[in-house]
Amino acid sequence: MRATTLRAALLFAAVAVILWVVPQSIVHAANNSEQVVFSTSGGSGTFGGKSTGFGFWIWCESQDSGNPYHGECNGAMYFYALGITKHVAGMVNEIAEGVYQMSVVSTVDDSVACTLTNSPPVVHGPHNTVTATCTAPSAVDSITGASTNAVIAVTGP
């Protein structure tokens, strides 16, 4: 009788652990998030009427992320010849399979407002093309640039 009671207690404990662990892993999986990072120091273009190098490092949570930061971006953009380095924030969208578009603006003022879009496919290392189209630093001149040596990291589900 004692062996039967011990087996029943062990079986009950095992079932209790399974009932606790399985829902925890399901909740954890549902909160996984896709993250997108664009990074380069070697872009070039015409901004504010000046030909200049530019760079960016921007990290985003995808729209599909299951946390309060879904769709949000944070990072920095800089324009060498203009002497502009600004913290930027904004949103990201996957506009086609493997094509991400970040719309960012400087958080202190409106001195930087850009949309960055990658060309597919995303490849490992500094071998990606990202085009920047900006309405600031100047809305008057042609303000576009590209980096052909950007690093793009896409992680998550």
C-alpha positions in Angstrom: 0.0 0.0 0.0 2.8 2.4 0.8 4.5 1.9 -2.6 1.2 2.7 -4.3 0.8 5.9 -2.3 4.4 6.9 -3.1 3.8 6.2 -6.8 0.6 8.2 -6.8 2.4 11.1 -5.0 5.2 11.0 -7.6 2.8 10.9 -10.5 0.8 13.8 -9.0 4.1 15.8 -8.6 5.1 15.1 -12.2 1.8 16.1 -13.6 1.9 19.3 -11.4 5.3 20.2 -12.8 4.2 19.6 -16.4 1.1 21.7 -15.9 3.3 24.5 -14.5 6.2 24.3 -17.1 4.2 23.9 -20.3 2.1 27.1 -19.9 5.3 29.0 -18.9 7.1 28.0 -22.1 4.0 28.9 -24.2 3.9 32.4 -22.7 7.6 32.8 -23.2 7.4 31.8 -26.8 4.5 34.2 -27.4 6.7 37.1 -26.2 9.6 36.4 -28.5 10.2 39.4 -30.8 11.8 40.1 -34.1 14.5 42.9 -33.9 15.9 44.8 -36.8 19.1 46.8 -36.7 20.6 49.0 -39.4 24.1 50.2 -39.0 26.8 51.9 -41.2 29.4 54.6 -41.0 30.0 54.6 -44.8 27.0 56.2 -46.4 27.2 59.1 -48.8 24.7 61.5 -50.4 23.6 65.1 -50.7 21.9 66.5 -47.6 21.2 70.1 -47.0 22.8 71.0 -50.4 26.2 69.4 -49.3 27.7 66.2 -50.5 28.5 64.4 -47.3 29.2 61.1 -45.7 26.6 59.9 -43.2 26.0 57.1 -40.8 23.4 55.5 -38.6 22.9 52.9 -35.9 19.2 52.2 -35.3 17.6 49.3 -33.4 13.9 48.5 -33.7 11.4 46.0 -32.5 9.2 44.6 -35.3 5.5 45.3 -35.5 4.9 41.6 -34.7 6.7 41.8 -31.3 4.6 40.9 -28.3 5.9 43.6 -26.0 5.2 47.3 -25.3 8.0 48.3 -27.7 6.6 46.7 -30.8 7.3 48.8 -33.9 9.5 51.3 -32.1 13.0 52.4 -33.1 15.8 54.2 -31.3 19.3 55.1 -32.4 21.5 57.8 -33.9 22.1 59.4 -37.3 25.0 61.6 -38.3 26.0 63.7 -41.2 29.7 64.4 -41.3 30.0 67.6 -43.4 27.0 69.2 -41.7 28.3 68.5 -38.1 25.0 66.9 -37.2 24.8 64.0 -34.8 21.3 63.3 -33.4 19.4 60.7 -31.4 16.5 59.5 -33.5 13.4 57.5 -32.7 10.6 56.3 -34.9 8.8 53.2 -36.3 9.7 50.2 -38.5 7.6 48.2 -40.9 8.4 45.2 -43.1 7.0 46.5 -46.4 7.8 43.3 -48.3 9.5 40.0 -47.5 12.9 41.0 -46.1 12.5 44.7 -46.9 12.4 46.9 -43.8 11.6 50.6 -43.7 12.5 52.7 -40.7 11.0 56.2 -40.4 12.9 58.2 -37.8 13.1 61.8 -36.5 15.5 63.5 -34.1 14.0 63.5 -30.6 15.2 67.0 -29.4 14.3 69.0 -32.5 13.3 68.4 -36.1 16.9 68.7 -37.5 16.8 65.0 -38.8 13.8 63.3 -40.4 14.6 60.3 -42.6 13.2 57.1 -44.0 15.7 54.3 -44.3 14.9 51.3 -46.6 17.1 48.2 -47.2 17.4 46.4 -50.6 16.8 42.7 -50.3 18.1 40.2 -49.6 19.5 40.8 -46.1 23.0 39.2 -46.1 25.5 38.7 -43.3 28.1 41.4 -42.7 28.6 44.8 -44.1 27.3 44.0 -47.5 23.8 45.4 -47.5 22.4 48.5 -49.2 20.3 51.0 -47.3 18.8 54.1 -48.9 18.1 57.2 -46.8 15.5 59.7 -48.0 15.3 62.7 -45.7 13.1 65.8 -45.3 15.6 67.2 -42.8 18.3 68.5 -42.5 16.9 70.4 -45.5 13.6 70.1 -47.2 14.8 72.3 -50.1 17.6 70.3 -51.7 17.8 66.8 -53.0 18.4 64.8 -49.9 19.1 61.2 -50.6 22.0 59.0 -49.9 22.9 55.3 -49.8 25.2 53.0 -48.0 26.3 49.8 -49.8 28.2 48.6 -46.7 25.5 48.5 -44.1 25.1 45.8 -41.5 21.5 44.6 -41.1 20.6 42.3 -38.4 17.2 40.7 -38.2 16.7 38.4 -35.2 13.8 36.6 -33.7 11.0 34.4 -34.8 
